[in-house]
Amino acid sequence: MNARTMTDISLLTKYVAGKLPLEDFWEDFGGEGANASPIDLLNIAFGHAIDEMSRPIDAIRHQAKTVTVGTSRKEEMLRGVLFDLLASLKFAPKNLKAENILALDRIQKAIAGVRGYTLYEIGDLDVEGHPTDGTTISIVNRGGVSVGMLSRAETSKVLMGTKRTLARTGNLYVGQGRVDGSPLVIIPLLKGGAGVSGLLLVHVEFNQTLSPADKVEILGDRYRDLRNLVNEYNLPWSDRYLESISLESLFGEPVEIIADQIRMKLRP
């Protein structure tokens, strides 16, 4: 096996295993990985290794089966209404923070459908990609129910409020609109350089038929925080408490408020 193939396999394996930040992948493999994931390139590197080592045909067949299974799992992870919308707008995994890819995959069960979207462009960040007093926001695309909706970005280009916070942190937002209470997902987008270059605000419909077990899965750390807060009240936790709480509240309300609501219901 030549040195380049060995180096690629070693480095790509670390990206696939999560040992290296995914954001660095686009710099290390910018040309080759423009529209590919570390798994894609690792599959290719394994193929090169097989060719170079001239393995027996049975070993090659076995490796091909392994590669096919890995590729199928990768494609399955990036399926769902939110990933489909991103793809339709020409955004790839490299435009998302690694943790946001995982979070979007986790909440897929909670999204029954997409009602509309607004794509914002963020401009005039500082050299490190952070918002300043002069940072701007503008609408570049719309679809569905958002067409015709009044947006603050149409009357003022100043980036402020929740959108400014998301541009600064790069964190995914799942919850409710501050004004109308409608369910939203806001996805920070990356485009070369440092910082968040855009925001995709998606009007969604939440799947209110989820079981408590499904809600536990999609809430992730929020579930653990909520359970711990209820325990702080010296109350035993039960996942059944989640049955009567809407997804809008579970995603959008501070866990302290939800825990207090549960405590009040359990009071004798």
SVG drawing of the C-alpha trace seen along z (x, -y; Angstrom):
<svg xmlns="http://www.w3.org/2000/svg" viewBox="-54 -49 58 65">
<polyline fill="none" stroke="black" stroke-width="0.4" points="0.0,0.0 1.4,-3.4 2.0,-6.1 -0.8,-8.4 -3.4,-5.6 -2.2,-4.7 -2.2,-8.3 -5.7,-8.9 -7.1,-5.8 -5.5,-6.7 -6.8,-10.3 -10.2,-9.5 -10.8,-6.8 -10.3,-9.4 -12.8,-11.7 -15.4,-8.9 -14.8,-7.8 -15.3,-11.4 -11.7,-11.7 -11.2,-14.9 -13.6,-17.8 -15.6,-17.4 -15.1,-21.1 -11.4,-20.4 -12.3,-17.7 -13.3,-20.2 -9.9,-21.9 -7.9,-18.6 -9.9,-17.2 -11.3,-20.4 -10.9,-19.4 -11.8,-15.7 -14.4,-16.2 -16.3,-19.2 -19.6,-17.2 -18.5,-14.1 -18.4,-12.9 -15.5,-11.3 -17.3,-7.9 -17.4,-8.5 -13.7,-9.2 -12.9,-6.4 -14.8,-4.0 -12.7,-5.2 -9.5,-4.9 -10.3,-1.3 -10.9,-0.6 -7.5,-2.0 -6.0,0.2 -7.6,3.3 -6.3,2.6 -2.8,1.8 -2.6,4.9 -4.1,7.2 -6.2,9.2 -7.8,12.5 -11.2,12.2 -13.1,13.5 -11.5,10.8 -12.4,8.1 -16.0,9.3 -16.1,9.2 -14.7,5.7 -17.2,4.5 -20.0,5.8 -18.7,3.9 -18.4,0.7 -21.9,1.1 -23.3,1.5 -21.4,-1.5 -22.6,-3.7 -26.2,-2.6 -26.0,-3.5 -24.6,-6.9 -27.3,-7.6 -30.0,-6.5 -28.7,-8.9 -29.0,-11.9 -32.6,-11.1 -35.7,-12.9 -37.7,-16.1 -35.1,-18.5 -32.1,-16.9 -34.3,-16.7 -35.0,-20.4 -31.3,-21.2 -30.4,-19.2 -33.1,-20.9 -31.5,-24.2 -28.0,-22.9 -26.6,-22.6 -24.3,-19.7 -23.1,-18.2 -20.0,-20.5 -22.4,-23.4 -23.4,-22.2 -21.6,-21.9 -20.9,-18.3 -23.1,-18.4 -26.0,-19.9 -25.9,-17.0 -26.3,-14.6 -29.0,-16.8 -31.0,-17.0 -30.8,-13.3 -32.0,-12.8 -35.1,-15.0 -36.3,-13.6 -39.0,-11.6 -40.4,-14.8 -41.0,-16.5 -44.2,-15.5 -43.7,-17.9 -42.3,-21.2 -44.8,-24.0 -42.3,-26.6 -38.9,-28.1 -36.9,-31.4 -33.2,-31.4 -31.3,-34.3 -27.8,-35.5 -25.5,-36.8 -23.0,-39.5 -20.2,-41.6 -18.9,-39.3 -15.6,-40.1 -12.4,-38.3 -13.0,-35.5 -16.6,-35.0 -18.3,-36.6 -21.3,-39.1 -20.5,-42.8 -22.7,-45.9 -22.5,-46.2 -23.4,-42.6 -26.4,-42.3 -29.1,-39.8 -31.1,-39.6 -33.6,-37.2 -32.3,-35.3 -35.0,-32.7 -38.5,-31.7 -41.0,-28.9 -44.3,-27.6 -46.2,-29.5 -43.3,-31.9 -44.0,-33.6 -45.8,-36.8 -45.1,-36.7 -43.7,-39.9 -40.1,-39.6 -38.0,-42.1 -35.2,-41.5 -37.3,-43.3 -37.4,-46.5 -34.0,-46.4 -30.8,-44.7 -29.4,-44.7 -28.9,-41.2 -30.5,-41.0 -32.4,-38.8 -32.4,-35.0 -30.9,-35.0 -27.9,-37.0 -27.4,-34.4 -27.6,-31.6 -25.1,-33.3 -22.7,-33.7 -23.0,-30.2 -23.8,-28.2 -26.3,-26.1 -29.4,-24.5 -32.7,-26.0 -35.8,-23.8 -38.9,-25.3 -41.5,-28.1 -41.5,-31.5 -41.2,-34.3 -44.1,-36.3 -46.7,-33.8 -45.6,-30.6 -45.5,-28.6 -43.1,-25.5 -39.7,-26.3 -36.4,-24.8 -33.5,-27.2 -30.4,-25.7 -27.1,-27.7 -25.2,-27.3 -21.5,-27.5 -19.9,-28.5 -16.1,-28.6 -14.2,-30.8 -15.1,-31.3 -18.5,-31.8 -22.2,-31.3 -22.9,-32.7 -26.6,-31.9 -29.7,-30.7 -32.4,-28.5 -35.6,-29.1 -38.0,-26.2 -41.7,-26.2 -42.5,-22.7 -45.4,-20.5 -44.5,-18.5 -45.5,-14.9 -47.7,-14.9 -48.3,-11.1 -44.8,-10.2 -44.6,-7.8 -42.7,-8.8 -39.9,-6.6 -39.6,-8.5 -39.6,-11.8 -36.8,-10.6 -34.8,-9.7 -35.3,-13.0 -34.8,-15.2 -31.3,-13.9 -29.6,-16.1 -32.8,-18.1 -34.4,-14.9 -31.6,-14.2 -31.7,-17.8 -35.5,-17.7 -35.3,-14.4 -32.6,-15.7 -34.6,-18.8 -37.7,-16.8 -35.5,-14.6 -34.3,-17.8 -37.9,-18.3 -37.5,-14.9 -40.0,-13.4 -39.6,-10.1 -39.2,-10.4 -41.4,-8.6 -41.3,-8.9 -45.1,-9.0 -44.8,-12.7 -43.9,-13.4 -47.2,-12.1 -49.2,-15.3 -46.4,-17.8 -46.4,-19.1 -43.3,-19.0 -43.5,-22.7 -43.1,-23.0 -40.5,-20.2 -38.3,-21.9 -39.0,-25.5 -39.7,-26.0 -36.8,-26.2 -36.5,-22.9 -36.9,-24.7 -40.4,-25.7 -41.4,-22.3 -40.0,-20.7 -42.1,-23.1 -45.2,-22.3 -44.7,-18.6 -44.1,-19.3 -47.4,-21.3 -49.3,-18.4 -47.9,-16.0 -48.7,-18.0 -51.3,-16.3"/>
</svg>
